[in-house]
């Protein structure tokens, strides 16, 4: 599906695996702290990162920025960028960019677990935004979004 907007904003998106959430790996049970596993330098991740805008709510009005099935595991290390299929998303002026992040990681000899799951809403108030995603899962992500007003900057794609 394609759309043409008279006045639009291009958003460049970058997602980085920033660090581990240490509190995820140790939990309290009956007053004792127990470990949920090890924080390693590498994880096997799958899932989706999708983008949409706030003016269209139809489920088909999304674009996939990252999409891997469990059989297509992506190996990620601390500090790595998640390899997005697209780094620019165009939305109409007056709308918000919504980024849906739903990633899981595979543990050895165990079912997959949540890695990160959240929805970010980016408004056109600021042109440069860094979002720190900490949702109680094992990972912390940095999501960097830069907005370009296409009319103002003369950018055309």
TAWOFEN-V72687 format. One record per helix or strand. SS is the DSSP state (@ for helix, = for strand). FROM is the first residue (numbers start at 1). TO is the last residue. If there is no record, write none. Layout:
# TAWOFEN-V72687
[[SS:FROM:TO] [SS:FROM:TO]]
This chain:
# TAWOFEN-V72687
[[=:8:20] [@:22:25] [=:26:29] [=:32:35] [=:42:53] [=:63:68] [@:70:72] [=:74:77] [=:81:81] [=:88:92] [=:97:106] [=:113:122] [=:128:133] [=:139:149] [@:150:153]]
